[in-house]
Amino acid sequence: MKIQYQDHQLIVFESELMRTTCTLLIAEQHLFLTDPNWLPSEVAFIAQKVDELRQGRPVYLFFTHSDYDHIIAYERFCSTAKVILSQAFLRNPNWRDQLRDIEKFYDQYYLIPPWPVVYPQVADLVIGQPAEQHVLAGDTYHFYQAPGHNGDGLLAFHEASGTLIVGDYLCNVEFPFIYYSVAVYEATLDRLATLLAELPVRTLVAGHGDLTQDPAAMWQRLQDARWYLGELRASTTEKRPFQEALLWQKYPHFKTIQGQYHQANLALMQRELNG
């Protein structure tokens, strides 16, 4: 498995599938692991690294949201970690769909599931308020609700390292994929703008693609996401074609599969406008 980035406080793993990331924060008194994924061999690599670094410290297992590619390794880590989720994650009415998607993934590629396929039903820390601050093993974390991509997203900021973990927002390799609500997604982008302006963010880690430590790049990702949602809304209300040439200039890779997500976004926007 590729290690995209590593220093004494942070490791970002990158899967070969969809450039999906897994973040490991290394603090003096604990480890903080986010969204371990995808392939069994990749998860085994992550687990080995966690075991090497743990040295008796507690591990916190954080999920940014409930999409199947982000929770696929839950059962591998949950028995030896303290789980952190949003309240909406636990109340997800479509949780069985995520299990079916995991089972479909294993089946499609002739993979024998290396552990039971389980959806998280309990957590050690449940984030229910719009914003919460918690001290975990001596370090301060800020958590923020982030629905829009789906209905149960969470953002996490680690003060000591200045790391902002944003899940499937502000990815440099994909425009917004919207499964829940365009309007709610726009509100989460507004929250991200506030966080980038007010927090001492040194590293931004998205759920897919490259991390960035460049403030200008962080703001450019936000601007591009806002452009996409604005164009999605305008093209639908004005009944004109979406500016796809500009879209593919901003996001030039993986056009075949991402074109399907774009069409789904257009359909969702139409449904929202129709009430």
Secondary structure, DSSP 8 states (H G I E B T S, - for coil): -EEEEE-SSEEEEE-SSTTBEEEEEE-SS-EEEE---SSHHHHHHHHHHHHHHHTT--EEEE-S---HHHHTTHHHHGGGSEEEEEHHHHT-TTHHHHHHHHHHHHHHTT---SS--------SEEE-SSEEEEEETTEEEEEEE--SSSSS-EEEEETTTTEEE-TTSS-SSS----SS-HHHHHHHHHHHHHHHHHS---EEE-SBS--B--HHHHHHHHHHHHHHHHHHHHHHHTT----HHHHHHHS-S-HHHHHHHHHHHHHHHHHHHT-
